[in-house]
Amino acid sequence: SQFSDCDIAPWKNGAAILAYTEDDTIAVRTVSEALSASAPDYAFFSSPADAGNVYSPVHLAINTLPERSVVHVGFTATRQVGGSTETDVYDVYRDGTTGTFLPAVVVNNICSSPTNCAPSSQPQDYVAIAAGIGADGGTQAVAAYTSIESGVGGPYSTIYLSIWIPTAHTWITGS
């Protein structure tokens, strides 16, 4: 196996959770205080590189909320859309109710309203995620990622923020 990107976050009872790319997958392991690692839990498997499938994960970022058993693993991946290749940021998620990681969802849904979202056609990369407990007692998360945008003077870089909608297991991003 070929191992590349990795990230680590705190977990329950002094343990940590390690996420890493192994070949074309994302694996997650719990690491105890004594540094023994659990068997890998595969959070993401690449799909064949054709229309709409997500593949080649890189630039991992893991965030946990141990008291709620929440794990977010953000990453950058590639997909084919309309005959061209797009680079987008994604997230795989699990909590105490899901048990296993849910399928990857795109983080960069640019929304004009909560029901009118579409992925950006510009490349995104280097996602960071922070999770916490909101004022209402519910689980919240925010993601930040870089993007290249087109402007009057040519391309420029920017940072977007996305909010996790836990009831829908999806992200929305402001315009």
N, C-alpha and C positions, 0 to 999 in steps of 0.2 A: 504494500500500500504506500501511497505517497501522501504525506501529511503536509499541510501548509498552514493557513491562517488559524489562529486560536485566540480565545479570550476566556476569562475566568471571573466568576462572581461568587459572593458569599451564599451559603445555604444554611440549612437547619443544623443545630447541635454542633457548631464549629466546623462543619463540612463546607465544601465549595463545589460549584458546578463548573466543569470545563467543557467548552464547546470548541470543536475544531473541524476543519475540512479533511476528509479522508477520501482520496481520489476525487470523485464527483458527488460526494455526499456530505452532509453535516452530521457529525456524531456528538453526543452529549454524554458525559460521565460524571458521576458524583465522586468526589475525592474526600476521603475521611481525614480527620486530624492526623492520623498516623500515615497519611499519604498513600493509602491503598485505594485503588480506583475500581468502581463498579464496571460491569460489562457495559459496552456502549449501547445507548438508546439512539437509534437513527432518527433524527428530527426532519431530515430533508433528503430526498433522492432526486437527482437530476432526471429530467425527461429527455427523450430524443430531441435533437436540435431541429425541430420543424415548427410549423405554424402555431404560435402561441405557447409552446412549451418552454418551461424555465429550466436553465442549465448553467453549469460552471459557476458555482457559488464561490465568492471571495469576500474579503474584508468583513469578517464576523464581528459582531458586538453582542454580548450577552448581558441581560439585566434580569435580576430576580427580586421577588418580593416573598421571602421565605415564609412569613407568617400567614400568607394566603396560598402558598404552594405555586406561585406564579413564576413562569420562566418565559422570557421573550428572547429569541435569537434573531437579530437583524443581520442582513447580509446583502451584498450586491450580486446580481445574477444577470444573465443574458436571456433574451427571447427573440424570436422572429415574429415581426408584425408587419403585415402588408408588404412582404418581400424585402424588408430591411431589418437590421439587427438593432435592438434597443438594449440599453443598460439601465436597469431599474433597481430600486431597493425593495426588499421583501422582509417579511417577518414570519417566523413559525412560533406558535404559542401553545403553552399548556398550563393548566392549573389543576387544583384538586378535584374539579368536576369533570374536566375533559380526560384526565388520566394519561392520554398520549398526546403527542404534538398534532395540532390541527394542520391541514394543508397550508402551504405558504400563501400569504396574501401580499399584494403589492402595497407598499407604504405610501407611495407618492400619488394617491388619488387626489387630483386637483379638483376641488368642489366649489361650484357656485352656490350650492345649497346642499343640505345633508342627503338629498335624494338624487342630485345631479352631479355625479363624479365621473372622471375619466382619467386614465393614466396619462402622464405627460409624455410627449414624444422626445423630449430632451434627455440627455444622459444624466443619471443620478448616481451617487456613490457615497461611501463612508458614512453609513448611518450610525447614530448613537441613540440609545433608548434609556429612559429613566421611568421606573414604575413606582407607585406609591399609593397610599390610602387617602382618598379625597375627603373633603369636609363632610360629605354625606355618608362616609363610612364605606363607600364602594371603592373598587380598584380602579386606578387611573394610570395612564402612561402617556408619555410624550416622546416623539422621535424627532431628531434633527438630522438633516442630510444635505450634502452639497449638490448643486445642479449647475449645468451650463444653460444659459438662456440666450435667446436672440434679441438684440436691441438695434436701435437706429445706428449706433456707432459700431456695430458688430457684436460678436458673442461676448458675454460677461458671465462671471460666476456669482452664485448667490447661495443662501442657506434657506431651506424651507423647514417649517415645523408642522408636524402631523400629530393629531390626537387620536388615541385608541378608543374605540367605542366597544366596551366589553360585552354588551348585550348582543351586538351584531358580529363580534370577532372581526372587526375591520378597522381601517385607519381612514381619516379624512384630513385633507390639507387645505389650508386657505388659499385663495387665489393670489 
